Amino acid sequence: MLLISPDSVEEALDCAKAAEHLDIVDVKKPDEGSLGANFPWVIREIRDAVPADKPVSATVGDVPYKPGTVAQAALGAVVSGATYIKVGLYGCTTPEQAIAVMRGVVRAVKDYRPDAFVVASGYADASRIGCVNPLALPDIARRSGSDAAMLDTAIKDGTRLFDHVPPDVCAEFVRLAHEADLLAALAGSVKVADLGALTRIGTDIVGVRGAVCQGGDRNTGRIQPQLVAAFRAEMDRHAREHAAAVAPAS
Ligand SMILES: O=C[C@H](O)COP(=O)(O)O
């Protein structure tokens, strides 16, 4: 699946123009961090702006180790219309802290909307910010009752997912997530050139912003519907080629 992250209602409308090429519209506020949370009314307006059959995701923020605060924020996101709730476990330094935060989120979200999907996100560049190790995420997600484990990059300085977590370690991340019956989501300045590896390792959700913004710039560029379409075409091409390569010879 392809998850695209607009930062405003205007950009969400551009995503809506490319709706057939994407699977999830992810609301965030990049100027508040990699998984910066946007306002409830922005989530609601974006929910209203994109086709009803496209799920809207919302990031709850690069959160501190404050389980009550984060649970309440997650409830705000689901009440506002998001059905994928992503939490960036920025301030959690141990798996136990991360599990406590995610358990609160899962309960707050699913008590309100049992079919909502909870995503526990860590950071590929965890060593730069001192949060939980990327490979701990699948177990954190499993033990908290989350539905997916994700990695993004915390520091958007041009370094990419594979600069911090090479493809073989991402493959292990995906394997651990699948073993725990979770979806595996990967992001972090992902480019078209990364799609072959992401497909081969079985990534379920690829998250992007910069690669589909004008000039490849997630901050100053705006999401371009034709770049979303082109990115999707490459994803589909890799998926077809991979399926053909692993299909048993008849
Ligand atoms: O969830 C996905 C992120 O918004 C990825 O953004 P990025 O591709 O600019 O790193």
The ligand as a Tripos MOL2 file, in Angstrom:
@<TRIPOS>MOLECULE
LIG
   10     9     1     0     0
SMALL
NO_CHARGES

@<TRIPOS>ATOM
      1 O1          4.9500    8.7210    6.7370 O.2       1 LIG1
      2 C1          5.6810    9.0770    5.8250 C.2       1 LIG1
      3 C2          6.5270   10.2940    5.8990 C.3       1 LIG1
      4 O2          5.7860   11.4380    5.7640 O.3       1 LIG1
      5 C3          7.6620   10.2220    4.9920 C.3       1 LIG1
      6 O3          8.0960   11.5070    4.5840 O.3       1 LIG1
      7 P1          9.4020   11.6010    3.7130 P.3       1 LIG1
      8 O4          9.2200   10.6780    2.5270 O.co2     1 LIG1
      9 O5          9.4990   13.0300    3.2790 O.co2     1 LIG1
     10 O6         10.5240   11.1840    4.5820 O.co2     1 LIG1
@<TRIPOS>BOND
     1     1     2 2
     2     2     3 1
     3     3     4 1
     4     3     5 1
     5     5     6 1
     6     6     7 1
     7     7     8 2
     8     7     9 1
     9     7    10 1
@<TRIPOS>SUBSTRUCTURE
     1 LIG1         1 GROUP 0 **** ****
